C-alpha cells in the first residue's frame, strides 16, 4: 500500500479550463472541455494509484453537485482535507471519502488546503498544500519558500504524488538547514 496526495481537481469546472496562469500567459490547464479534463485526470490518477492505496485530497473536489461522484472513478482509500470550494453538506462528500478533515499532520508535515501561515511552520517540517494552483508561496525576499510543497494538480503534471517523495524532499531540506 502506498500513500499519495493531490489537490484541486475541480471536477466538472469550466473555469479551470479557461483561466490563465498569469495575465496574458498560457492557460492553467491544457483542456478546453471539463468532461475531457475529468477523464484525463481520472486516467492519470488511476495510472499511479491502486485500489488499496491511500490518497489525501487537499480540497476543491468539484464546484457543481452534479460532479460530486466523479471522484468515485478514482482509485484509492480517500481522505478529504476540505478546501474553500468544498462548500456542500457532508453527505455530498461522505460516500466517496473514508474521512473528512480540516487538516492532517503526517510525519510532522501539515497537510492543508490553504497554505498555513509562516508563523506556524516552526512546529512542522513543512506544509503540503493546495489552493494556489500554479503559484508558489514566496518568502519576505520574494523567493520561493521551500517549506511549502504545492500539490495542486497543475504543479504535479496532473498526477497524484507519492507522499514518500514529499517526505524525502523535507528530509533533505532539514539536512540543508541543519548544516547552515
N, C-alpha and C positions, 0 to 999 in steps of 0.2 A: 504494500500500500504506500502510495506517495501522497504528498500534500502540495496543493497548488493554491495560487492566489491570483485574482484578477479583479478588475473594476470597470464600471461604466459601460456595460454592453449596450445599454439604451435600445433594447429590442423594440422594433417597430417604429422607431423615432425618425421621422422625416428630417428633422432639424439637423441631426448629426451628419446627415448625407449632404447637407448644404453648407454648413459652417466652414469658414476658412481658418487655417492655423493662426495666421496673423492678418492684419489689414492687408488686403490685396495679395495675400500669399496663397499657397496651394490649399486645396481642400483638406479638412480634418480627416476625412475618411475617403477611400477610393470609390465608394459605391454611390450611385445616384438614386437607387431604389432601396428602401429599408427591407423589403422582403428578400432581395438578393443579398443585402448585408447580413441579415439574420441567418440565412442559410450558410454563408461563408463563415460567420462567427461560430456557428454550431459545428460545422465541419472541422474548423481549426481546433476548437475545444476538444472534440472527441478524438482527434488525431493524437493528442498527448495525454488526455485524462481518461483513465479506465473507470469502469462502473463502480469499483470499490475504493477508488482514490477519494481523498477529502479535498474540497475546494472551498476556500474562503472567498466570497464575492463581496467586494468592498463597495457595494451600493450602486444605485441608479440602474436597476434591472430593466424597467420598462417605464414608459410615460403614459400609455393608454392601457386601461384594464384588459382590452381585448388581446393584448400580447402577454398577459400575466403567466401563461403556461408555456411560452416559448422556451423558457429555461428548463422545462421538464425534458426537452430533447437533448440536453447536455448531460454527459456522463458525470458521475460522482455523487458523493455524500456531501451536500452543500450546506454551508452556514452563511447566512446573510448578515453583513455589517451594514445597517441601514444608511442610505445616502439621502441627500437633500431632495431628490426626486422620488424617493420611496415613501409616498405620502398616503397610501391607501391603508385600509384596515389590515390587521394581522392575518385575518382569514384569506386575504388575497395572496399572501406570501407563504403561509404555513404548508400548503400541500407540496410545495417544491423545495422546502428547506427544513433541515433537521432542527435548526435553531436560528434565532434572530437576535442580534445583539447591537448595542451602540458602538462598541469597540471590543477588541480582544487582545490580550497580551500573550505572546507565544515566544519562547526562547529569549525573553527580555526585549522583544521588539513589540511595539504597539501597532496594531492593525486598526486603521480608521478610514472612514470615507474622506473626510476633510483633513488636510494635514494639521497635526496638533501644533499648538503654539510653541515657539522655540524655547520658552522658559520651562516647558515640561519635559524637554528631551533629555535633560541631565539624568533622569530616572531610568532611561532606556538606552539600548544600543542604537536604536534608530526607529524611524516611523515609516511603515509600509502603508501607503495611502493611495487614494484615487482622487476624483473630483476635478483635478486641474487639467485633465485631458493631455494635451501636448506639452503644456507648460510645466517647468520645474520650479521648485522652491529656491529662491535666491537668499543669500545672506545679506548682512548690512553693507558689504562691499560690492553688492550686485553680482556675486559669483554663485555658482551652483552650490547649494548647501547639501553636502554629501550625506548628511544624517537622515535625509529623506529618500525614500525609494518609491517612485511613482509606478504603479502597476495598471494605470489606465490602459485600456486595450490598444489605444493608438501608440503608446510607448513600448508595447511588448509585441509588436508585429501581429496584433490581433490574436494572440495565443496566451492562455494562462501560463504563469511562471511557476516552476518548481520552487517551493519555499526554501529548499536547501541551498539553492544558488543565491538567494537573498541573504540567508544567514551567513554564507561564506563571504559575501560582499561586506557585511557588517563586521565579521571577524577580522577581515583584512584592514578595514577602516580603523578598528580599535587598535590593532597592532601598529599601524602607521602612527596613530595618535599617542600610543604609549612610548614610542621611540622618541618623539619630539621632546 
